[in-house]
């Protein structure tokens, strides 16, 4: 069985886990909450396993954006197979997109062609979201469409690829930087 839970991506000078919406939760050794390697500029990703008590993804997203004053996104992942990603800007512009589209169509019992028809708009809104923080200039929306139409064994890896393709700086091992 793969990972099920939420991935929260946002920018903050302080550890993202300090956001009030997380209620003082802390990273732990048993895999309930894991911080991914940070990205330059204060970008952070937190992985909340299903067993971790967390508000609804949309509520977490709004709270993180409010606390950080910066765009953020949340991916709700099911069994590492599929994810629904929501992104939000402080001004209120929101987008969402599915990762591993064929599996999403199968699980939601919606025609793949119907879901695929949404990809260009989803990709365009995701790219506009990234550009609102100064990343992704010069990127073609087709690059994001390609990611949204691709398939990875693990949806969480596809989420990381989406962030990379949107132009966010690459994550790096903080231990190696010291």
N, C-alpha and C positions, 0 to 999 in steps of 0.2 A: 504494500500500500504506500502511495506517495504522500507528499505534503498536501495538507488541507489547512487553509487559514488565510491570513491577509498579509500582504506586503505593502508597507507604507513608505513612500518616498517623498522627502521634503528637504528644504534648506533651512538651516539654523546655525547660529554661532554656538549655541549650546547643544548638548546631546538631545536629539529629537525625542528620546524616551522621557525627557522632563516635561513634555507637553502635558497640561492638566488632564486632557482626555484619557491619558493612560493611567491616571490614578496612582502615580507613584510606583508603578510596576518597574521591575528591574530585570536586566538580562540575567538568564539563569543557565546553569550547567545541564539541566535535564531537557533542554531544547524547547522550552515554552516560548521564550523570546530570544531572538538572535539578531545581533546587529551585523549587517554585511559590511565589507570593506567600504570606507567612505570614498566619496568622489571629491575632487578639489572644488573649492568654493562653498564648502559647508553642506554639500548634498549628502544625504544619509538615507539608507534603506534599513527598515526594521522588518523582521519576519516574525509574525505572531502565529504560532501553531493553533490549530482549532481548539485545543484544550484550554487556551488562554482566554479569559473572559475579556471581551472587547465589544464596544458599542457597534452598531450597524456601520458597515463600511462608508456609507454616504455621510453619516454623522461624524465619524472619525475624520474624514476628508475635510469637511467644513471646519471642524475644530482645529485641525493642524494648520489649515490655511489662515484661519483667524489668529492663531498663536504665533505663527512664523511671519505673517505678512507677505508670504511668497506663495507662488503656485506649488501645488502638491498633487500627488496621485496615490490611489490605493488600488491594489489588485486583489480580488477575491479569487483564490485558487482552490480548485477541487481535485484532490487526488493526483496532483502534479500534471493532470491531463489537460485542463482547460482553465482559463481565467477571464474574468470580466474586469477591465481596468476603467476606473473613473479618474478624470483629472479636473482640477478646478483652479481658477485664477482668483486673486483677491477681488477683482472687479465682478466676479460672479459668472464669467464664461466657463461653461462646463462641457466636457466631452466624455464619451465612453467608447470602448472598443473591446471586442472579443479577441483572445489569443487562442490559437489552435481552433480555428473557425469550423472545420469539419466536425470535430468532436462537439463543439458548442451546438452546432445545428442538430446533431444526433441526440444530444442530451436534452435540448429544448423542444425537440420534435418540430422544428421549423425547417423549411426547405433551405438547403445550402445556398441556392441561387438568391433567395430573398436576403439572407444574411450577407452574402457577398456583395450585393448591390449597395449595401451601406458602407462598405470599406472605403471608397474614395472620400466620402464626407467625413468619416471617422478619422482617416489619416490626415486630412486637411485641418481638422480641428485640433488634433494632437500636435501637429507641427506648429500651428499658430500658438498653442499653449507653450510649447518649448521656446518659440521665438520671443514670447513675452518676457522671458528672463535672459534674453540675449544669446541663447544657443540655437543651433540649427539654421543660421543664415546661409543661404546658398544651397540648402538641401532641397531636393525635388520631392514633392509629395509622393511620387512613385516609389521612392525608397521606403517610405513608411507603409505604403500599400503592400509592398513586397513582404515586409515583416508581418503585417496583419494577416496575410494570406499564407504565410509559411507554417510549417509544423516542426515542432521540437518535441523530443521525448518528454521533457520537463517544462511545463508552462512557466515556472519561475525563471528558467534560463532564457526563455523567450521574452519575458518581462525585462530582464537585464539587457538583452539584445535590443529591445525597443528603445530603452533609455539611451543606449549607445548610438543607435541610428538617428535618434532625435537630436543628437549633437551634444549630449551631456558629457563632461570629461570622464575619462575612464577611471574606474575604481582602482585603488591601489592599497597594498598591504601597509598599514600604518607602522608596523614593526620594522619594515624595511626602510622607512623614511628617517628613522631616528639615527 
